[in-house]
Amino acid sequence: MIIGHRKQWAFLKKAAQFKKFSHAYLFCGQEKLGKKKIALEWISLLFGKPVVGMSAEEYNPDLIFIEPQAKEIQISQIRDLIWRLSLKPSVSSLKVAVINDAHLMNAEAQSSLLKTLEEPRGDALLILISDKTQYLFPTILSRVQTIKFHQVQKEEINNYLMKEGISREKAEEIAEVSSGRPGVALDIVSGKEKLEDLIKKIQELDKLSQSSLCSRFQYAKDLSDNSENVKNTLDIWLDCFRNILLSHFSPSDSGAVPQNESFKKYPISKLKKIINLIQTTKLIISSTNVNLRLALETLMLEI
């Protein structure tokens, strides 16, 4: 079941129904909004049979799924993709390629992909998925049809969870901390994420504004010992600061935010700067071997 994104899904369903679609799409928006899930659901419509998960290409030779290797998507992967797209479809009417985390293509990979975008095949469809489109070449962005995904209303996530048998109180709590990201809510329900851990990280952020620089640096040191924990923490902080920024314009639509008033008093310019810095920190952590502690200390200077 797709949670939210009604307009985007209706557009894609219509394109599949009438078999009129562009040669390349970019699904963009925050992480865990459901972009990859919708891509797979759409491919299921195009193929006329269910596509479940990334392993689906093992069962359908006309589906190609590309993901980063060693923190980037390399030119060898794109060259292999181009070669596979040059072949005629085997069991379907078209070939479909999905490039997940497309922003992690290195410069050579992007240049190689650009040639394919400039000379599209009629029986091939390319779907790029990214939450950091600013790192894609402008020439690539100009040759794909962009479909933007936004945060889902808390009520929609809440209603979905209750339909799945979650109590109203628990569903409301999960919908609140998921900050409009269905993927986060589903991770909590499946046990991949713990609700208590998310709440704890929000509370920790709450305390940072009142902590000394020494205490913040100690927190950065402790956090940097676990790279996966760093990513999860930054995801939550990014949501919090986006919600704080949103509350300046529409308080009723904001999701989970720290209770401390200090962050809420930050001017919009400072909030934007923090959000950009968190995004940059996330990218360099995911794509380079940067010193985690140093990257986090730089962030602590602004929070």
Secondary structure, 3 states (H helix, E strand, C coil): CCCCCHHHHHHHHHHHHHCCCCCEEEEECCCCCCHHHHHHHHHHHHHCCCCCCHHHHHCCCCEEEECCECCEECHHHHHHHHHHHHCCCCCCCCEEEEEECHHHECHHHHHHHHHHHHCCCCCEEEEEEECCHHHCCHHHHCCCEEEECCCCCHHHHHHHHHHCCCCHHHHHHHHHHCCCCHHHHHHHHHCCCCHHHHHHHHHHHHHHCCCCHHHHHHHHHHHCCCHHHHHHHHHHHHHHHHHHHHHCCCHHHCCCCCCCHHHHCCCHHHHHHHHHHHHHHHHHHHHCCCCHHHHHHHHHCCC
